[in-house]
Amino acid sequence: MYRIVSLLFVCILLSAGCLAADDSPAGAGVSLLAPVDPIPIFDGQATYSGIIGNETPQIRANYSMGHVAVAPGNATPPHRLLGTAELVYVLDGTAEIRCDNETVTAREGETVLLPEGVLQSIASAGDTDLHYITVSQPAYTPEIEISGDELDLISVKTDCAPFVVPDPRKGIEWNATSDAVVYTLLNPVLMSDLALPINYSLAYGELQPGGYLGYDGIAGSSDLIYVIEGELEVVTPDGAAVRVPAGSAAYVPPDLVKTSRNAAETVTKILSFVDPAWTEEKTGLWK
């Protein structure tokens, strides 16, 4: 999606991407991930700040993630991502998202999953900048992106509809208490009838001031917690604590037990990406 020509960049991507999350170094703790400085993409039509990918060679994930900003009236040009499904979570603004022959309008809090290979583009249709989180699985590399004249040279036929979650509070509800609630938005195991083209799961959570999620661990799966609003503190049983401000993320390697609490005086909103997908049977490692 964000073509970079630099040979060095390509080499780093090839060495860091497409590796299983389970390959993370044993004994690693919680990592704070702040977006890197934005770089222009698509000839300046947008900017991209990486969160997971070549920017994080110490974390071996089989997906890439970043923050994209698009000014009003700008758009990513039509392109295809071969063999990779792209998820878009709108943080702010209004997106007009083309997926083959269908165009959907998505606003703050909406999730759109684009199947692999579709002809796609994303436009900022509002009066303010469009901001969204993008996740590609398998991880993005420049080789999979087809755009411009290349579209006519490669024979790809798709006619796929996007999968849209219009309200994060309408997902499958978990851990509902007076001060914390979590909703599953996408999960290829729990939603097997939808044939979602991803291996990870996505959940949305809200923690009231003072709210927390109890100690747990996810057997065999990593958990990346992105803070949309507020501030989150992630604590492990040994007392190590990582504070995660809005716009940053905490990466929790597989099997690591942790608890998360709202460290702000306002509601903290989060996204949780568990890879491979979360199931209830994977939790409860804390004794």
Beta strands, then each sheet from edge to edge (+ up, - down):
strand 1: 31-33
strand 2: 39-41
strand 3: 46-52
strand 4: 64-70
strand 5: 79-81
strand 6: 85-92
strand 7: 94-99
strand 8: 102-107
strand 9: 111-114
strand 10: 120-124
strand 11: 130-137
strand 12: 145-147
strand 13: 163-165
strand 14: 172-174
strand 15: 180-186
strand 16: 201-207
strand 17: 212-216
strand 18: 222-229
strand 19: 231-235
strand 20: 241-245
strand 21: 249-252
strand 22: 258-262
strand 23: 268-275
sheet 1: 1+ 21- 18+ 23- 16+ 15- 14+
sheet 2: 2+ 3- 4+ 11- 6+ 9- 13+
sheet 3: 5+ 12-
sheet 4: 8+ 7- 10+
sheet 5: 17+ 22- 19+ 20-
end
